[in-house]
Amino acid sequence: MKWPSHGSNPQYLFSSLQMKMPKERIDFSANINPLGPPEILKEKWGELFTAISDYPDPKGCKLKKSLAEKEHLKEEQILIGNGGAELISLIGRMLSGKRVLIVQPAFSEYEEACRINGCSIHYHQLNPDKWELRLEEIAEKLLDIDAIFLCNPCNPTGMYYSKKLLTELLKECQKQNCLLIVDEAFYDFLSEYESITSYINEYSNLLIIRSMTKMFAIPGLRLGYLMANEQMVEELASLQPQWSMNALALQAGEWCIVSEVYVEETRRLIDQERERLFQFYQQREFLFSPSRVNFYLLKDPALHDQLPFFEFLLLKGIIPRHTMNFPGLEGGWLRFAIKGQEYNDVLMGAIEEWQNRP
């Protein structure tokens, strides 16, 4: 059976499993802000349509300038893209034929982008006991590696690796002439996040990817950016299609990055609901990853293969993210986004029903 490679669009999941999709459903498979888009986008929705009567700025200069000021970087150190997926694709093209190490489990598109471009792909598999990132274990694998992909906070575990650890890894990569690619798609859900963007001025081997679609709940607009030294940004930009970004996304991005109150409200909600969910799972003796962001892995320890649990939830209209295409997980866990209180209550009720079944 061919499993869908992403969350969301549940019709493909139900089709693959040959199951009828319930009319009423809650999608826990996509890690999107449960608050929905910021109010400023709703208020200015009409204004957005004034942007579609002309061509967009192919370089996204206004948004790039705002991001540069926010991150204390030069505009030449930032590249805006059509979502994080496009930026990962560009990196894959830049690394064509190179040797790449992926810290697993990880977002599947790193491997897809590298495989399409003829890269030699290697893995560093984290132990599901604690999902710890041990520098000494990675360091010994860097000798013949050109680039390493690390998702921080990690998708799908939600684990966050400290600035201190990242700094040590960055130095080790520099010694080995290895590029460190850090995907920070979910960094803004973490209140205690410690920025490493200043290292771009010090380390030419650092590249940071960010998405604006997760926090601001605008996945349909496709918007992301990367940060690196000027030469690398220039090389990646040369691989990018001319009209990569649309005018609606660029304008929405300018409004989103100043929505600081909305971001803080989101963090409070996620922190509160995550703590409540994790207390419930502990009481139920379920296993879960010690996530710090808006999603987590969950496992019924009574099952090796979570498929029966997965199908039970689907029939209830609750849609988790399968892990069949995450190396090292292969269906042994399910991933859930953290929703608002009402939807999380529905999930907990279904889990109680699962455990109390005859």
N, C-alpha and C positions, 0 to 999 in steps of 0.2 A: 504494500500500500504506500502511496506517495503522500506523506504528511505535508500540510502547508508549512512554509518556512518562516511565517511571521504570525504575530497575534493580529487581532482585529479581523474584519471580513469573515465572520464565522460561517457564512454559507459554504465556504470551501472546506472547512473542517467537518461540518455535518455531512457534506457530500462524500468526502473521503471515507468516513465511517459508515456511510450508507444509512444515516439516521435522519429522521424528519426533524427539521429545526423548529423548536417551540416558538409560538407567536410572542410570548412574553419571555424575555431573556435579559441577563445582566452580563456584560462582557468584562471579565476580569483579566483578559489576555493581553490587553493593550495598556501600557504604563503611562496613561495620560492623566493630567491633573483633574481630580474629581470636581473641582469648582467650575470647570469649563473655562472658556476664554475670558480674559480680563474685561471688566465693564467698559473700559475705554474703547475696545473694539466694537462692542455692541452699540455704544453711543455714536461712534463715528462710522458705522457701517456704510451709511449713505455716501460719506465722503470718499470711501475707498473706491467707489465706482467712477469717480472723476479721474482716477489713475489709469483706467483701462483704455482710454481713447487715444493714448500715445504709447510709444515704445518705452519700456523700462530702461533705466540706467544699467547698462551691461556690467558695470563695475560696482554698482550699489554704493556709490561714494558717500551719500549722506549717512546711510546706516553704518558703513565702515568707519566713518569719522566718529560717530557716537560710540561704537564699540571700542575704538582705539583709545578714546578718552576714558571710558569706563575701565579698561584693562591696563591703562598706562603703557600703551605700546604705540608704535608708529603705524600709520595706516598701511604702509607697505608690508607690514608683518601680519596682515589679516586678509583672508580670502573668504568671501561669502559664497555659499553654494545652495543648490536646490535640495536642501535637507542634508543630514549627515550621510545618507546613503550615497549621494553624488560625490561627496568629498572622499569617502572611503574608496569609491570606484576610481577616482583620480589618483589616489595614493597607490592603489593596485597597479595602475598603468605606469606610474613613476618607478615602481619596484619591479617592473617586468623582468623575469628571469632571475631575480635575486632569491636569497635564502631568508625565509621569514619564520619567526617563532611566535606562536600565539599562546597566550596564557589562557587556559581553559578551566571551566566552561566560559564561553564568551559569545558575543553577538555573532551569528553565523555569517554575516556579510563580509567580515574580514577575510575568512577563508575563501568565500566565493569570489571576491574581487581579486585575490591573489592567485587563485587557481586558474581563473580565466586568462590571466596574464603570464602564465607559465612559471610562476614562482615555485620554489622548492619549499614545502610547508612542513614545519615541525611544531610539536606541541610541548607545553609545560603544563601538566595536569595538576590542579590543586586537589588536596586531600579533602573529601567531603566531611571529614570529622570536624574541622574548624575553618576550612577554606582559607587557611593562612598562606600568605605570600612570603616565602623564605628566600632571602637574597642569595644565600650561599648555594641553594639548589638551582636557581636560575643562572647565576654567574658562570657555573661550569658548562652551561649550554650555549654561551654566547660566542665562543671562540670562532666559529665559522658562520655566524649569523649576521645578516645585513640590516635587519629591522625586527623589532619586537612590538607586537600589539598588546596593549593592556587597557582594559576597560575599568575606569575608576570614577565613581562607584561601579562595581561590577554588575553587568547584566549577564546572567539572571540572578545571582545570589543576593545582590544589594550590599555586598561587603564594601567597606571603604578602607583604602590603604593610605597611611599617613604621609604627610609632606616629608618627614624625615626618611621614611622608607623609599619614597619616590626619588628623593635626592640621592640616596645611596645607589639606587638602581641606575639613575641617570649618569652618575659618575662612572659606574662600572661599564655602562654602554659606551660612554665616550672613550674609555680605555681600549675597547674592542672595536672602535670605529663602527658602532652599531646605532642605528636610528631608533629612538624610543617614541612610539606613537601612543599617546594617552587619549583615550576616548572618554570625555567628560560629559556625555549626553545628559546625565542626571545629577550633575554637581550641584545645581541650584536648589535641589530638594534637601540638601544637607546644611543644617544651621552651622555646624562646626567645620565646614569645609575650609581648608587652608590652600590658598591659591599658589600655583607654581608658575603662573604666567610670566613672572619677572625673570625666570630662568631662561626664557627665550633669548634674552640679550646676552646671556653668559654661555649657553650651550647651543651650538649649532645643530646638534643631533636631536633636539626636542621638537616634537610636533604635537599640538593639542587640538582635538576635534570637539566641537560643541554643537548641540542641537537646540533650537528654540521652540520646537514643536511639542515637547513633552511638558515642560513647566507651563507653557502658555496655552496648551490644549488646542493647537492649530495644526495638527498633522496633515490636514488636507491642503494647507498652503505650501508646505515643503520649504523649510528655511533652516540653515545651519551655517556655521563658520569655522574656520580653522586658523590657528595661530602658529607661526614658525618664523625663522629668519627670512630676510627679504629674498635671498636667492632661491630658497625652497618654494616660497609663495609664488615667485615669478615662474618657476618651472611648472608648478601645478596649474597655475592660471593659464599657461600656454596649452594645456591639455583640455581645458574647459570649453564647452560649446559657447558660441557668442551670446545667445539669448538664454542663458541658463536660469536666470531668476525672473520671476514675474513681478509686475508693479504692485500687485496686492500684497504679496508676501513682504516686499521691501518696506512698504508703508506700515504694515502691521508690525514689523520688526522694530521700527523706530518708536512706535507707541509702547510696545511691550517692554522694552529694556528700561523704561522709566517707571514701570508699575511696581515699585518697591513694596508698597503696602500689600498688594495682592500676593507677592512672593512670600512675605512674612505670614500672611493669613494661611497660605497653602502649607507652609512648613508646620505651623501650629496644628492644623487639622491632621496632617499626615503623622506627625509625632504622636498625637493623642490616639488616633485610631490604630496605629501600629502597636502601641503599648497594650491597648485593649485586646487586639487580636492575639498577640503573643501570649498574654495571660490566659486567654481562652485555650490556646493550643497546648500550653503547658499543663493545664488542668486535664485536658483530653489526652495527654501523652502523645501528641503528634510531634514529629520532628520538623523543624523549620530553620532556615538559614538566618543568622543574626544580622539581618538587613539594617541599614541606616537610612534607607530612602523609601520610595513609594511602591515597592514591590518586594517579593520574597519568594523563596522556594518552600514548598510544603510537602510532607510525606506522611502517609499512614504507615507506621513501622510494621504493621501486621502484613503488609504487602511488599513484595520485591518489585513487581511490575504494578504501577499505579493505574493501569488501564481500567480495571473494574470501578475504581473510585472516580476516575475521570468520566467514564460513561454515565455513572450514576448522577454526577453533577450536571452533565450536559442534558440529560432527560429532565432535570429540574429547571432548565433554562439558565444555568450558571456555567459560564464559559471560562475555564482556566486556560493557561497557555501550556501546551504539551512541551516536553523537553526531548523529543525523539531526535532532533537535529542539533543537540548540544553534546559534543564529544565528552564522554565521561559521565553523562547523566542518562542518556538513552532511555527516557521514559521512567526512570527511577524516582523522579520528583515531578511536581506540578508547580508552575509559577503563577502567582496571583498579584494583580495590581491592588493597591489599597484605595478603596472607594470611600464615599461618605458613610456616616453612621447607618443610615437606613439600609443601604445595599450590603454593608458588612454584616449587619444583623441577619439579613436573609442568608448570607453565606454560612454564618455560624449555625443558624437553624438547620440548614441542609446537612452540615457536618454532624450535628447531634443526631439527625435522622439516620445518617449513614451508619453511625456507631451503634444505634439502637435497632437496626434492622434485624429481622429474625435470623 
